[in-house]
Amino acid sequence: MLLEDVKRVVAETTYPGYEFGVAVVSRGIYTIEGRFKAPCTVSGGEPVWQYTRKWLLEYPTPSAVVGTLLKLVLTSLEHEAREMFLWKGKRVFDPHTDINALLALHR
């Protein structure tokens, strides 16, 4: 697919509160990223733009683009749930915990 084809498929795909963007990596290879507004779990306050990770599309088809957008949203929602899920007032499944800190728990 050409860039304009990927952009068209992305533009035809929606999820409430999310915006999607496409970037070119090289010929036929793209990344897509989403953004949405949500309060920062650290500072709180007014909702600010939150960005998803970038998802790689290598020589995509329309089905691959739409499926990747669904995975982008599902992964993003899981990330937000892990930030907001508390046990005894603490984020026990915090997705921002440093990998080395997690490793230290298992030494």
C-alpha positions in Angstrom: 0.0 0.0 0.0 1.1 3.5 -0.7 1.1 6.2 2.0 -2.1 7.7 0.8 -3.8 4.3 0.9 -2.7 3.7 4.5 -3.8 7.2 5.5 -7.2 6.6 3.8 -7.8 3.4 5.8 -6.6 5.1 9.0 -9.0 8.0 8.3 -11.9 5.6 7.9 -11.2 4.0 11.3 -12.4 5.5 14.5 -12.5 5.0 18.2 -14.1 7.5 20.6 -11.6 10.0 21.9 -8.7 8.7 19.8 -6.9 10.3 16.9 -4.5 8.3 14.7 -1.5 9.3 12.6 0.8 7.6 10.1 4.5 8.2 9.4 6.8 6.7 6.8 9.8 4.6 7.8 10.8 3.6 4.3 9.2 2.5 1.1 6.2 0.4 2.0 6.9 0.5 5.8 5.0 2.8 8.1 4.3 3.4 11.7 0.9 4.4 13.2 0.4 6.1 16.5 -2.6 7.1 18.5 -3.4 9.9 20.9 -6.2 10.7 23.3 -6.8 13.1 26.2 -6.6 11.8 29.7 -5.5 13.2 33.1 -1.9 12.5 34.0 -1.8 9.8 36.7 1.2 11.5 38.3 0.2 15.2 38.3 -3.6 14.8 37.9 -5.4 18.0 36.7 -6.9 18.7 33.4 -6.7 16.0 30.7 -3.6 16.3 28.4 -2.6 14.5 25.3 -1.4 11.0 25.9 0.4 9.1 23.1 0.5 5.4 22.4 3.6 3.6 21.3 4.3 3.5 17.6 3.1 0.4 15.8 5.1 -0.9 12.8 3.3 -1.7 9.5 5.5 -3.6 7.0 3.9 -3.8 3.5 0.4 -3.6 5.0 -3.0 -4.6 3.7 -6.2 -2.8 4.7 -6.9 -5.7 7.1 -3.5 -5.4 8.7 -4.0 -1.6 9.2 -7.4 -1.9 10.8 -6.3 -4.9 12.9 -3.2 -3.0 14.1 -5.4 0.0 15.0 -7.6 -2.2 17.1 -4.5 -3.6 18.8 -3.2 -0.1 19.4 -6.5 0.9 21.1 -6.7 -2.3 23.2 -3.1 -2.0 24.4 -3.6 1.6 25.2 -6.7 0.9 27.2 -4.9 -1.9 29.1 -2.1 0.6 29.8 -4.5 3.1 31.3 -6.2 0.4 33.3 -2.9 -0.7 34.8 -2.2 2.9 35.8 -5.6 3.4 37.5 -5.9 0.0 39.1 -5.0 0.3 42.8 -4.5 -2.2 45.6 -4.2 -0.7 49.1 -3.9 2.7 47.3 -0.9 1.7 45.2 -0.4 1.0 41.5 0.7 -2.7 41.8 0.6 -3.2 38.0 2.1 0.2 37.1 3.2 -0.1 33.4 5.9 2.5 34.0 7.9 0.4 36.5 11.5 0.2 35.4 12.5 -3.3 34.2 15.5 -3.3 36.4 13.4 -2.5 39.4 11.2 -5.5 38.5 14.3 -7.7 38.1 15.5 -6.7 41.5 12.3 -8.1 43.1 13.3 -11.5 41.8 16.9 -11.6 42.9 
